[in-house]
Protein backbone atom coordinates (compact mmCIF):
# COMPACT_ATOMS: atom_id res chain seq x y z
CA UNK A 1 0.00 0.00 0.00
CA UNK A 2 1.64 3.22 -1.09
CA UNK A 3 -0.77 5.58 0.67
CA UNK A 4 -2.78 7.45 -1.92
CA UNK A 5 -6.01 6.31 -0.34
CA UNK A 6 -7.88 9.61 0.00
CA UNK A 7 -5.84 11.96 -2.15
CA UNK A 8 -6.69 13.17 -5.67
CA UNK A 9 -4.75 12.13 -8.80
CA UNK A 10 -1.11 13.12 -8.93
CA UNK A 11 -1.73 15.56 -11.78
CA UNK A 12 -2.86 18.03 -9.12
CA UNK A 13 0.51 18.12 -7.37
CA UNK A 14 1.76 21.64 -6.58
CA UNK A 15 4.24 23.06 -9.05
CA UNK A 16 7.77 21.79 -8.61
CA UNK A 17 6.80 18.66 -6.72
CA UNK A 18 7.70 15.44 -8.48
CA UNK A 19 4.97 12.78 -8.33
CA UNK A 20 5.40 9.62 -6.32
CA UNK A 21 4.64 6.24 -7.92
CA UNK A 22 0.96 5.45 -8.24
CA UNK A 23 -0.47 2.81 -5.90
CA UNK A 24 -0.30 -0.68 -7.27
CA UNK A 25 -2.60 -3.65 -6.85
CA UNK A 26 -2.82 -7.19 -8.12
CA UNK A 27 -1.87 -7.61 -11.82
CA UNK A 28 -4.70 -6.59 -14.12
CA UNK A 29 -6.65 -4.78 -11.40
CA UNK A 30 -6.87 -0.98 -10.94
CA UNK A 31 -5.35 0.46 -7.77
CA UNK A 32 -7.78 0.48 -4.88
CA UNK A 33 -8.82 3.86 -3.51
CA UNK A 34 -10.35 4.35 -0.10
CA UNK A 35 -13.37 6.69 0.14
CA UNK A 36 -12.73 10.36 0.91
CA UNK A 37 -14.45 11.83 4.00
CA UNK A 38 -16.94 14.63 3.31
CA UNK A 39 -15.43 18.11 3.25
CA UNK A 40 -17.47 19.22 6.27
CA UNK A 41 -16.67 16.24 8.50
CA UNK A 42 -13.31 17.44 9.94
CA UNK A 43 -14.83 20.84 10.70
CA UNK A 44 -17.80 19.22 12.44
CA UNK A 45 -15.54 16.97 14.50
CA UNK A 46 -13.29 19.88 15.49
CA UNK A 47 -16.22 22.09 16.55
CA UNK A 48 -17.81 19.25 18.51
CA UNK A 49 -14.58 18.45 20.36
CA UNK A 50 -13.79 22.09 21.19
CA UNK A 51 -17.36 22.71 22.35
CA UNK A 52 -17.40 19.60 24.53
CA UNK A 53 -14.03 20.34 26.14
CA UNK A 54 -14.93 24.01 26.69
CA UNK A 55 -18.20 23.13 28.43
CA UNK A 56 -16.53 20.40 30.47
CA UNK A 57 -13.69 22.76 31.43
CA UNK A 58 -16.13 25.48 32.52
CA UNK A 59 -18.07 22.93 34.57
CA UNK A 60 -14.94 21.70 36.35
CA UNK A 61 -13.86 25.26 37.13
CA UNK A 62 -17.35 26.00 38.44
CA UNK A 63 -17.25 22.96 40.71
CA UNK A 64 -13.79 23.92 41.95
CA UNK A 65 -15.00 27.45 42.69
CA UNK A 66 -18.10 26.18 44.49
CA UNK A 67 -16.07 23.83 46.67
CA UNK A 68 -13.37 26.43 47.41
CA UNK A 69 -14.44 30.13 47.32
CA UNK A 70 -10.79 31.18 47.20
CA UNK A 71 -10.26 29.34 43.90
CA UNK A 72 -9.64 31.83 41.06
CA UNK A 73 -11.61 30.44 38.11
CA UNK A 74 -10.32 33.24 35.87
CA UNK A 75 -6.71 32.22 36.48
CA UNK A 76 -6.74 28.51 37.32
CA UNK A 77 -3.49 26.61 37.94
CA UNK A 78 -1.55 25.63 34.82
CA UNK A 79 -2.25 21.98 35.59
CA UNK A 80 -5.90 22.56 34.64
CA UNK A 81 -5.12 23.94 31.20
CA UNK A 82 -2.50 21.26 30.63
CA UNK A 83 -4.95 18.48 31.47
CA UNK A 84 -7.77 19.83 29.33
CA UNK A 85 -5.51 20.61 26.38
CA UNK A 86 -4.30 17.02 26.55
CA UNK A 87 -7.91 15.80 26.58
CA UNK A 88 -8.77 18.02 23.63
CA UNK A 89 -5.81 16.78 21.55
CA UNK A 90 -6.67 13.18 22.35
CA UNK A 91 -10.34 13.66 21.44
CA UNK A 92 -9.39 15.22 18.09
CA UNK A 93 -7.50 12.04 17.21
CA UNK A 94 -10.33 9.83 18.49
CA UNK A 95 -12.82 11.88 16.46
CA UNK A 96 -10.70 11.53 13.32
CA UNK A 97 -10.34 7.78 13.87
CA UNK A 98 -14.07 7.22 14.41
CA UNK A 99 -14.97 9.42 11.43
CA UNK A 100 -12.66 7.51 9.10
CA UNK A 101 -14.01 4.26 10.53
CA UNK A 102 -17.57 5.30 9.65
CA UNK A 103 -16.58 6.45 6.15
CA UNK A 104 -14.56 3.36 5.30
CA UNK A 105 -16.85 0.86 7.04
CA UNK A 106 -13.69 -1.16 7.44
CA UNK A 107 -10.67 -1.54 9.68
CA UNK A 108 -8.89 1.78 10.01
CA UNK A 109 -5.21 1.55 9.16
CA UNK A 110 -2.55 3.93 10.38
CA UNK A 111 -2.06 4.92 6.74
CA UNK A 112 -5.68 6.11 6.56
CA UNK A 113 -4.60 8.99 8.80
CA UNK A 114 -1.30 9.56 7.00
CA UNK A 115 0.92 7.63 9.41
CA UNK A 116 3.28 5.88 6.99
CA UNK A 117 6.92 4.94 7.20
CA UNK A 118 9.37 6.45 4.77
CA UNK A 119 12.28 4.46 3.30
CA UNK A 120 15.62 5.52 4.75
CA UNK A 121 16.90 6.29 1.25
CA UNK A 122 14.46 9.23 1.07
CA UNK A 123 15.72 10.81 4.30
CA UNK A 124 17.98 13.33 2.61
CA UNK A 125 15.31 14.57 0.21
CA UNK A 126 12.73 14.81 2.99
CA UNK A 127 15.06 16.81 5.25
CA UNK A 128 15.84 19.26 2.43
CA UNK A 129 12.14 19.66 1.62
CA UNK A 130 11.21 20.15 5.27
CA UNK A 131 14.00 22.70 5.72
CA UNK A 132 12.83 24.62 2.65
CA UNK A 133 9.22 24.74 3.83
CA UNK A 134 10.30 25.74 7.33
CA UNK A 135 12.31 28.57 5.79
CA UNK A 136 9.17 29.72 3.97
CA UNK A 137 7.37 29.86 7.30
CA UNK A 138 10.12 31.93 8.92
CA UNK A 139 10.35 34.28 5.94
CA UNK A 140 6.59 34.83 6.09
CA UNK A 141 6.80 35.44 9.85
CA UNK A 142 9.57 38.01 9.44
CA UNK A 143 7.71 39.78 6.63
CA UNK A 144 4.51 39.94 8.70
CA UNK A 145 6.41 41.38 11.66
CA UNK A 146 8.14 43.97 9.45
CA UNK A 147 4.76 45.10 8.13
CA UNK A 148 2.60 44.89 11.25
CA UNK A 149 5.12 44.91 14.08
CA UNK A 150 5.97 42.28 16.66
CA UNK A 151 2.81 40.78 18.17
CA UNK A 152 2.34 40.60 21.94
CA UNK A 153 3.17 37.32 23.65
CA UNK A 154 0.53 34.62 23.61
CA UNK A 155 -1.00 33.94 27.02
CA UNK A 156 0.61 30.51 27.22
CA UNK A 157 4.00 32.12 26.53
CA UNK A 158 3.47 34.65 29.32
CA UNK A 159 2.43 31.92 31.75
CA UNK A 160 5.34 29.70 30.77
CA UNK A 161 7.92 32.46 31.20
CA UNK A 162 6.96 32.86 34.84
CA UNK A 163 6.45 29.17 35.58
CA UNK A 164 9.02 27.73 37.99
CA UNK A 165 7.49 24.37 38.91
CA UNK A 166 9.61 21.56 37.47
CA UNK A 167 6.55 19.28 37.25
CA UNK A 168 4.48 21.86 35.36
CA UNK A 169 7.37 22.71 33.02
CA UNK A 170 7.83 18.99 32.32
CA UNK A 171 4.10 18.80 31.58
CA UNK A 172 4.40 21.66 29.11
CA UNK A 173 7.35 19.93 27.44
CA UNK A 174 5.42 16.70 26.96
CA UNK A 175 2.30 18.50 25.77
CA UNK A 176 3.89 20.99 23.38
CA UNK A 177 6.83 18.98 22.08
CA UNK A 178 5.37 15.46 21.92
CA UNK A 179 1.58 15.28 22.27
CA UNK A 180 0.66 18.34 20.19
CA UNK A 181 2.86 17.48 17.17
CA UNK A 182 1.49 13.93 16.97
CA UNK A 183 -2.17 14.73 17.62
CA UNK A 184 -2.35 17.93 15.57
CA UNK A 185 -0.56 16.45 12.56
CA UNK A 186 -2.84 13.41 12.68
CA UNK A 187 -5.97 15.55 12.78
CA UNK A 188 -5.10 18.61 10.67
CA UNK A 189 -2.93 16.93 8.05
CA UNK A 190 -3.81 13.24 8.15
CA UNK A 191 -7.56 13.84 8.43
CA UNK A 192 -8.59 17.41 7.62
CA UNK A 193 -6.18 18.08 4.75
CA UNK A 194 -6.98 14.72 3.19
CA UNK A 195 -10.68 15.50 3.24
CA UNK A 196 -10.13 19.00 1.84
CA UNK A 197 -7.69 17.89 -0.84
CA UNK A 198 -10.03 15.14 -1.96
CA UNK A 199 -12.78 17.70 -2.60
CA UNK A 200 -11.11 20.96 -3.68
CA UNK A 201 -7.61 19.84 -4.68
CA UNK A 202 -4.32 19.93 -2.77
CA UNK A 203 -3.51 23.60 -3.33
CA UNK A 204 -6.76 25.03 -2.02
CA UNK A 205 -6.99 22.17 0.47
CA UNK A 206 -3.60 23.04 1.97
CA UNK A 207 -4.54 26.72 2.20
CA UNK A 208 -7.92 25.95 3.80
CA UNK A 209 -6.49 23.46 6.29
CA UNK A 210 -3.65 25.85 7.09
CA UNK A 211 -6.07 28.69 7.82
CA UNK A 212 -8.16 26.46 10.08
CA UNK A 213 -4.99 25.38 11.87
CA UNK A 214 -4.14 29.02 12.49
CA UNK A 215 -7.64 30.02 13.61
CA UNK A 216 -7.97 27.13 16.05
CA UNK A 217 -5.16 28.71 18.11
CA UNK A 218 -7.31 31.79 18.83
CA UNK A 219 -7.59 33.98 20.89
CA UNK A 220 -3.86 34.53 20.34
CA UNK A 221 -2.79 37.73 18.52
CA UNK A 222 -3.97 37.92 14.90
CA UNK A 223 -0.40 38.14 13.63
CA UNK A 224 0.49 34.92 15.43
CA UNK A 225 -2.56 33.22 13.92
CA UNK A 226 -1.50 34.32 10.43
CA UNK A 227 2.01 32.94 10.96
CA UNK A 228 0.56 29.65 12.23
CA UNK A 229 -1.68 29.50 9.15
CA UNK A 230 1.44 29.71 6.99
CA UNK A 231 3.08 26.97 9.05
CA UNK A 232 -0.03 24.82 8.72
CA UNK A 233 -0.07 25.29 4.96
CA UNK A 234 3.62 24.35 4.73
CA UNK A 235 2.99 21.22 6.80
CA UNK A 236 0.21 20.26 4.40
CA UNK A 237 2.62 20.64 1.47
CA UNK A 238 5.16 18.49 3.30
CA UNK A 239 2.59 15.77 3.82
CA UNK A 240 1.38 16.01 0.23
CA UNK A 241 4.86 15.56 -1.15
CA UNK A 242 5.97 12.77 1.17
CA UNK A 243 2.58 11.05 1.59
CA UNK A 244 3.36 10.67 5.31
CA UNK A 245 2.65 12.88 8.30
CA UNK A 246 5.78 11.64 10.09
CA UNK A 247 8.05 14.36 8.55
CA UNK A 248 5.45 16.94 9.58
CA UNK A 249 5.31 15.52 13.09
CA UNK A 250 9.09 15.87 13.31
CA UNK A 251 9.07 19.44 11.95
CA UNK A 252 6.21 20.39 14.25
CA UNK A 253 8.11 19.02 17.26
CA UNK A 254 11.27 20.86 16.18
CA UNK A 255 9.39 24.16 15.88
CA UNK A 256 7.69 23.79 19.25
CA UNK A 257 10.94 22.77 20.94
CA UNK A 258 12.71 25.85 19.55
CA UNK A 259 9.88 28.09 20.75
CA UNK A 260 9.92 26.41 24.16
CA UNK A 261 13.66 26.82 24.63
CA UNK A 262 13.55 30.47 23.57
CA UNK A 263 10.55 31.19 25.80
CA UNK A 264 12.28 29.74 28.85
CA UNK A 265 15.61 31.37 27.88
CA UNK A 266 17.37 28.03 28.03
CA UNK A 267 20.96 27.70 26.93
CA UNK A 268 21.76 26.62 23.39
CA UNK A 269 22.84 23.21 24.65
CA UNK A 270 19.63 22.63 26.60
CA UNK A 271 17.50 23.79 23.68
CA UNK A 272 19.37 21.53 21.24
CA UNK A 273 18.89 18.60 23.63
CA UNK A 274 15.16 19.37 23.80
CA UNK A 275 14.95 19.56 20.00
CA UNK A 276 16.81 16.29 19.48
CA UNK A 277 14.85 14.49 22.18
CA UNK A 278 11.47 15.76 21.00
CA UNK A 279 12.06 14.92 17.35
CA UNK A 280 13.42 11.47 18.19
CA UNK A 281 10.51 10.63 20.49
CA UNK A 282 7.74 11.70 18.10
CA UNK A 283 9.34 9.98 15.11
CA UNK A 284 9.79 6.76 17.08
CA UNK A 285 6.22 6.87 18.37
CA UNK A 286 4.71 7.61 14.96
CA UNK A 287 6.83 4.94 13.30
CA UNK A 288 5.80 2.42 15.94
CA UNK A 289 2.12 3.18 15.29
CA UNK A 290 2.48 2.81 11.52
CA UNK A 291 2.07 -0.68 10.11
CA UNK A 292 4.59 -2.46 7.96
CA UNK A 293 2.08 -2.41 5.09
CA UNK A 294 1.94 1.38 5.19
CA UNK A 295 5.46 2.16 3.99
CA UNK A 296 5.56 4.74 1.20
CA UNK A 297 7.17 3.41 -1.97
CA UNK A 298 9.24 6.45 -2.82
N, C-alpha and C positions, 0 to 999 in steps of 0.2 A: 504494500500500500504506500503510495508516494505522497498522499496527503493533499489531494486537490478536491476533497469531498464536497465542500460548499462553494468553492470559489469559481468565478466565471472563467471562460476560455482565456488562454494565455495571450490572445491577441490584444487584450485590454491592459496588458502590463504597462506601467508608467514608462515614459521615454527613458532610454538608456539602461533599462533593466533587461538583461538577457533572460529568455524563458528557461524554465526548468523542464526536464523531460515530462511528457504527458504520462498520466497514470496508465499502467498496463494491467491487463487481465488475462484470462485464459486465451490461448490461440483461437482466433476467429470470432471472439466476443468483444464488443465495445467496452471501454473502461467503465466501471461502475461509478456512479455519482450519488452521493448521499443527498437527501433533500436539504434545501436551504430554509432556515427559520424565517418566518415573516419579518419584514422590516421593523414592525412596531414591537415585536416581542422583547428584544433587549431593553428598550425604553420602558416598557410596562414592568418588567422584572426589576429594573433599577429603581423606578418610582415606588413600587410596592415595598422593596427592601428598605429604602431610605425612610419611607413613611412609617413602617412597622418599627424600625429601630428608634426613630425620633419619638414616637409615642411611648414606646417601652422605656426609653431613657428618661423622658419627662415624668413618667409614672414612678420610676425608681427614685428620682430626685425628690418628687413630692412625698413619697413614703419616708425617705431619709429626713426630710425637713419636718414632717409630722412627728416622727419619733424623737427628733433632737432639734428643738427650736434654734439652737446655735448654729446648726448646719447652714452653710451659705450655698443655696441652690444655684445662685448666679455664678459662683466661682467654686465649683466642686473640686475635690482633689483630682490630680492628674490620673490617678488609677481608674477613676470612673470613665474618663474619656478614652483611655487606653483600652479598657475592657469592651466598651461599646463599639469602638472603631474596629476592634478585632472581630466582634460578632458581626458587624456590618460587612466586613470583607469576606468572612466565611459564608454569610448568607448570599452574597453576590455569586460566589462560586457554586453554591448549592442550587441557586435559582437557575444559573446557566446550565448546570448538569441536568436538572429536572426538565428544563425547557427543551434541550436537545433530545432527551429521552422521549418526550412526548412527540416531537417532530419525527424522529427516526423510527419510533415504535420498534426499537431494537436495542441491543446492548450498546451502551455508550462507550466508545473507545477514547483513550487519551488524545488520539489524533483528531477526534471530532471537535476538540477544544484547542487545537493547534499545538498540543504538547507532543512534539516529534523530535527524535534524535537526529543530529546532523553528523555525517561522516567526518572523521578527523581531517581528511584531506581538504575539506572546505573551510577549515578554521581560519586560515589566513585571509581568504576572501571575505568571510563574514566579519572578521575584526576590522578590516579596512572599510567595509560598508557601514558598520556600526559607528566607527570613528567619524566617517564623513557625515552621517546623519546627525550625530551628536554635535558636530561642528556647526551644522545648519541651525540647530536649536540655540546654541550659544551666540551665534551671529545675530539671529532674530532677537534674542533677549537683549543683547547690547544695543541693537538698533532701536528697539522699543524704549529702552532706558534713555538713550540719547534724545529721542523725540519727546517723550512724556516725563522724563525724570525717574529717579529711583523710587520704587514703590515702598510704602511702609512695610515693616515686618509683618508676616502673618502671625496670627494669635499663637499658633503652636510654636512658632519660632521664639516669640517673646517668652512664652512659658518655659520652653526648653532652656533658654539662655540662663534663666534664674533657678533652674532645677538643680538641686545638689544631692538628692537621694540616689544612691548607687542603684537601688532596686528599680526605681522609676526610670532612671536613665537607661538601664539594661532593658526595661520593657519597651522604651521608645526605640532602642536599637533593633530589637527583634521585630517590632511592628513595622517600622519604616524601612528597614534594610533587608528584611526577609519576607515577612507576611505580605506587606503591600505590593512589592514587585510581583510575587507569584499570583496573588489573588487578582490584582488589577489587570495584569497582562492576560490572565485567563479570561476574565470577563470582558474587558474593553477591546482586546485584540482577538483572542480566540473565539469569542462569542459575538460581541457587538459588531466588530469590523467585518467578520465573515458574513453576518446577516445583511449588513449595509452593502458590502461589495457584491453580494449575490443579487442584489436588486437594482442598485444604481451604478455599479461599476467600481473598480478599486480606487480611482482617483477621487471621485466625489465621496465614496465610502470612507476613505481615509480622512478626508477633511471633516466629514460629519462626525465620525467617531472621535477624531481629535478634539473637535469643539465640545462635544459632550464630556469628554475626559477633562477638559479645562473647566467647564461650568460646574461639574460635580464637586469641585474643590471650593466652591463658594461657601461662605462669604469672604474669602480672601480678596485682597486688592485686585481691581480689574486688570491691571498690568500683569500681575502674577498669573491670573487666569488665562490671559492671552498667550503668555510664554508657555504655560502648561499645555495649551491647545496645540501649539507648534510642536512641543515634545510628543504629545499624543499622536499627532499626524506622522511624525518621523518614525515613531514606533510601529505604526501601521505599515508604513513603507518597508520597514525592516522585516516585519512578519511576511508581508506580501512577497518580498524577494526571496526570503529563505524558506518560506512555507513552514516555519516553526516559531513558536513564541519564546523558545528558550533563549535565543540571542537578545530578544527584547527584555526578558526577565533579568538577564545579566546586566544590560545597559541601564535598566531601571534601578537595579540595586546599586550599581556604580554611582549613578546620579544622586540617589538618596544618601549614600554613604558620604559622598563629597559634601553635600549640603549639611549633613549632620556634623561632620568634623569641623567645618567652617563655623557653624552655628555655636558649637561648644568651644571654639578656639583651641582645638586640640593641636598638638604638634604634627608636623608633616609625617613623622614616623607612625604615630598613633592613627592618623587618618588613613595612611596607606595600608596599615594593618586591617583597619575596618573595611576598607574597600576590597582588599584581597579576600578577607574572610567572608564578607557578605556575598560577593560574586561567586565564590567557590561553593558556599552553602546552597544558594538558590539554584545554581546549575546542577549540583548533585541531586538536590531534591526533585527538580523538574525532570531530570534524566531518569531518576528512579521510578517516577510515576509513569513515564512514557513506556509503551510496550515495545517489544522487539520488532513487532510487525509495523511499527509506525515510523521507522527510519526513513528520512527523506533521501531519495535517490538523486543526488546532485553531483 
